[in-house]
């Protein structure tokens, strides 16, 4: 079980080149990968996205990549001579008009806008991807480890909550066992009190008991609820993305619990149903974080 929230970072230095990859994710219904990288690495965006999606199935993932080359390899110093000459001409004319010293140093001209530029030539793309992918894999490993650790914590929490739900369901089973028998005794006593006779129409009494039994019977709902709990536990052990399956099961568990509550004629059962619904809502919020 993996959480959808996580963070991973890695730094790789090779010769004079430095790569830093940071990635973080939050909950999302589907998979969404956003990449922010230097302009000279944008051509690798598709490869980066495919690498991440091979390991991540759900979540909104933001990836930040920085790259720096501190060497001179692949860099060319370019002087815009025509622009420099234009600066010199204009400055000399200004000096003559203002009657000031017109001596101009080349270093001063080099500081003028757009005169001196450093241009980077296209680097070896295969080499660049090979180096970047190493850093990306390290960041992914840290990222996935954090998601796994968070998922394990959520799994423990879910197991504890499921145990509470199961305990309450067992209590409901115990309480519902004697409901019909109690109703038979009370109904017979009530009829005798109203009719003021000890003679009771047993056939009519039997009809009323059947109607009551059908109305308040929760055996099917309890059986299905127990089945859903068992399925939920089984899914938690799966190593595939399980968030959507859990969400569906949670809807079914809520439906059965609501039905039990609507059929309840016992205050203790009603209270247990309220408690179960509260726990199921907590579980539903938790599984929103699961991949």
Residue pairs with C-beta under 8 A, 6 or more apart in sequence:
1 151
1 152
1 154
1 155
1 236
1 242
1 290
1 291
2 144
2 147
2 148
2 150
2 151
2 241
2 290
2 291
3 147
3 148
3 150
3 151
3 153
3 154
3 289
3 290
3 291
4 25
4 26
4 27
4 28
4 58
4 59
4 147
4 243
4 289
4 290
4 291
5 25
5 26
5 27
5 59
5 147
5 150
5 289
6 24
6 25
6 59
6 143
6 144
6 146
6 147
6 150
7 22
7 23
7 24
7 25
7 142
7 143
7 146
8 21
8 22
8 23
8 24
8 139
8 140
8 141
8 142
8 143
8 144
8 145
8 146
9 20
9 21
9 22
9 23
9 139
9 142
10 20
10 21
10 135
10 136
10 137
10 138
10 139
10 141
10 142
11 18
11 19
11 20
11 21
11 135
12 18
12 19
12 20
12 131
12 134
12 135
12 138
13 19
14 131
15 71
16 69
16 70
16 71
16 73
17 67
17 68
17 69
17 70
17 71
17 131
18 66
18 67
18 68
18 69
18 70
19 65
19 66
19 67
19 131
19 132
19 135
20 65
20 66
20 67
20 135
21 63
21 64
21 65
21 132
21 135
21 136
21 138
21 139
22 63
22 64
22 65
22 139
23 52
23 61
23 62
23 63
23 64
23 139
23 140
23 143
24 61
24 62
24 143
25 56
25 59
25 60
25 61
25 62
25 143
25 147
26 59
26 60
27 59
27 60
27 288
27 289
28 58
28 59
28 60
29 58
30 58
31 53
31 56
31 57
31 58
31 59
31 61
32 59
32 60
32 61
33 49
33 52
33 53
33 61
33 63
34 60
34 61
34 62
34 63
35 45
35 48
35 49
35 63
35 65
36 62
36 63
36 64
36 65
37 44
37 45
37 48
37 63
37 64
37 65
37 67
38 65
38 66
38 67
40 67
40 120
40 123
41 65
41 67
41 128
41 132
43 125
44 128
44 129
44 132
47 129
47 133
48 63
48 65
48 132
48 136
51 133
51 136
51 137
51 140
52 61
52 63
52 136
52 140
55 140
55 144
56 144
56 291
57 241
57 291
58 241
58 243
58 291
59 291
65 132
67 132
69 75
69 120
69 123
74 120
74 121
74 122
74 123
75 118
75 119
75 120
75 121
76 118
76 119
76 120
76 121
77 116
77 117
77 118
78 116
78 117
78 118
78 119
79 110
79 115
79 116
79 117
80 114
80 115
80 116
80 117
83 112
83 114
83 115
84 109
84 110
84 112
84 115
87 109
87 112
87 115
88 104
88 109
91 102
91 104
92 102
92 104
95 101
95 102
96 102
109 115
110 116
147 291
150 289
151 290
151 291
154 286
154 287
154 289
154 290
155 236
157 286
158 232
158 236
158 283
158 286
158 287
159 233
159 236
161 279
161 282
161 283
161 286
162 229
162 232
162 233
162 283
164 275
164 279
165 229
165 253
165 276
165 279
165 280
166 226
166 229
168 272
168 275
168 276
168 279
169 222
169 225
169 226
169 229
169 276
171 268
171 272
172 218
172 222
172 260
172 269
172 272
172 273
173 222
175 266
175 268
175 269
175 272
176 216
176 218
176 219
176 222
176 266
176 269
179 216
179 265
179 266
180 209
180 212
180 213
180 216
183 209
183 212
183 216
184 205
184 209
187 205
187 208
187 209
187 212
188 200
188 205
191 200
191 205
192 198
192 200
215 263
216 263
216 264
216 265
217 263
218 259
218 260
218 263
218 264
221 256
221 259
221 260
221 263
222 256
222 260
224 252
224 256
225 253
225 256
225 257
225 260
228 249
228 252
228 253
228 256
229 253
231 249
232 246
232 249
232 253
235 242
235 245
235 246
235 249
236 242
241 291
242 290
242 291
243 287
243 288
243 290
243 291
246 287
246 290
247 284
247 287
247 288
250 280
250 283
250 284
250 287
253 280
254 277
254 280
254 284
257 273
257 276
257 277
257 280
258 277
260 269
260 273
261 270
261 273
261 274
261 277
264 270
264 273
